[in-house]
Amino acid sequence: MTSGGFIKLHREMLDKAIWRESTAEQKVILVTLLMMANHAENEWEWGGEKFKAKPGQFVTSEASIVEKCGNGVKRQSVRTALKKFEKYEFLTREATKRNSLITIVNWEKYQGSKRKTNQRANQELTKS
């Protein structure tokens, strides 16, 4: 599922309640969720049925999130963080018995390539 690339982590996140009110462990979970999200539409077949995930979405389980977060993150912490992130409208979650479809709200706003950057200005500064 993981492919190359990067995510954008905007400094304005520091001013958001979701960051200020989260524990260090919850912040690890938040950044991990951003890294797990699809950056482009993804399509697959499972059990004879076709599935699609849009940018900012992914199908996962609590156990998988725990594994991706690494040492020290417990399943109960992931459960608590997911509830908190839903409350802060950072994500939505559609749960089944085994997995959940997680959608990062405002994915395109913060991760989309259409966001204006100061790349040209940076290039000019670098040249001089």
C-alpha positions, 0 to 999 in steps of 0.5 A: 500500500505504501508508495514513495512520495511525501505529505505536506505538514502545514505549520498552521496545524500548530494553531489547530485545537486537534494538535494542541489538545492531542497527546504526543502519542495521538500526534504520532497517530495523526501523522501516520494516518496522513502517511497511510492515505492514498495520494491518488485514486486507487482501485482494487478487487477483493472477494470478487467485488471492486473497490475504489478509494479517492485521494485522502481515503484508505481502508485499514484496521486498528491493528494495521494503524498500530503496526504502522505507528511503531513501538509504544502505540497501543490499540486502545490509543488508536481507538481513542485517537480516531474518536477524537479526530472524528470529533474535531472533523479531521477525518470520517470513518465508515466501519465494517466488522474487519476494516474501516474506510477512513477519509481525511477531511480537507485532504485536497486543501492541504495535500493537493498539488493545486495549492499555490507555493512559493517555489519560484520565489525560492528558486530565485533566492537560491540562484542569488 
